[in-house]
Each structure stands twice: as C-alpha cells, then as structure tokens.
Amino acid sequence: MSLENAPDDVKLAVDLIQLLEEHQLPVETVLSALAIVQRDYEKKRDAASPA
C-alpha cells in the first residue's frame, strides 16, 4: 500500500513517528506525551459532541 493512498490517520501516524524519531527522545517520554495528547483530543471530541 502506498502512503499516498493511505487513510489520513495512517499518514499522520507516519509523520508523527518520523518527527519523534528524528528528535531521538526516550521512549517513555514519547509515550507520556502521546497520552497527554490523547486525553486533550478526547476532551475536545467530547466537548464537541452533542450531549
């Protein structure tokens, strides 16, 4: 499968992995930061959802 034809979430994941690997950050730091990002986006999603 060509990345060109991949779904947007896969493209974004590949970009994020590349960015994080370029910075050579410790794995635990990356995982902790990703957990923070996930919580933030879940809050944004939940706030945008009709109650």
N, C-alpha and C positions, 0 to 999 in steps of 0.2 A: 504494500500500500504506500503510495506516495504521500508525503506530508502535505503536499499541495492540495490533495483531495481529502485530507483528514478532517474530521469534525473540529470545530473551533476549540473545544475543550482540550483536545489532544494537542493541537497547535500551541495553545497557551501553556500546557504542561511541559512540552518540549522546550519552549522558550524559557520558562522558569527554571527548569533543570539546568539548562545551559548557563543561565545567568548565575545561579547558585554555585555551580561547579567552577566557573571562572573565578569566583571570589574565594575559592578554597576554604570555605567555612567549615567548622566542625559539624559533624552530622547532628549532634544533639541540639546545637544552636539552630540549625535549619529546621529541624522537626518542631522545636519550641516556637519558632517564628511562624511556621506554617499553621500550627494550632491556633495561634493568636489571630492570624489572617482568617482562618476558617470561622472562628467564633464571631469575628467582626462581620463577615459577609452573611453569616446565618442571621445575625441581628438585623442587618439591612434587609434581607429577604423577608424576615418575619414582620418587620415594620411596614413593608410594602404590601404584605398580604392582607386582603380584606378580613376583618375579624368576624 
